[in-house]
Amino acid sequence: MTSPLTLLTPVLPGTSAATVVARLTILLPAIEAAIQAIGTVHYARLILLDRSQADLQPDLASLLPSDNLVIAIITSFDGDFSAYIHDFTVQLSAEFDAILSLVVGGAAITPVVDHVAEFEAFIAKHNASQHLPNTYFYAAYPHTVQHILAAI
């Protein structure tokens, strides 16, 4: 069964959108490689939001500090939540440390490899998909990523 993750984490006050984008851009190749290697992710999105904008779109050219940025990691995955987090902790601990260095509360759970339970609790707390009113999730098919890849 496919499960959703909608992780919404406020960026540390005083951080510019340009700083966040530069850091995340460096991490994307390793993140994509881990997603492919783990093989349980149907899709993944990494989004930067700006709460001060009506359309939530950040000004990526701005070097000005902001107190309104939010990093969103949105995925759909197969299997158990704890196993999913464990798989990514093993594959991407350094990358998660880098992301957590940008977000409120992140410093307390780094390095991730030494704080796996706290990291999982942090993600569960900030996973909007698991908190009302955001729990509705529709999946068009009951197949796992591995079943789908084997069929095509």
Sequence and secondary structure as in RCSB ss.txt:
>XXXX:A:sequence
MTSPLTLLTPVLPGTSAATVVARLTILLPAIEAAIQAIGTVHYARLILLDRSQADLQPDLASLLPSDNLVIAIIT
SFDGDFSAYIHDFTVQLSAEFDAILSLVVGGAAITPVVDHVAEFEAFIAKHNASQHLPNTYFYAAYPHTVQHILA
AI
>XXXX:A:secstr
 EEEEEEEEEB TTB HHHHHHHHHHHHHHHHHHHHHH  EEEEEEEEEETTSTT    TT  S BS EEEEEEE
EEES HHHHHHHHHHHHHHHHHHHHTTBTT GGG SGGG HHHHHHHHHHHBGGGSTTS     S    HHHHHH
H 
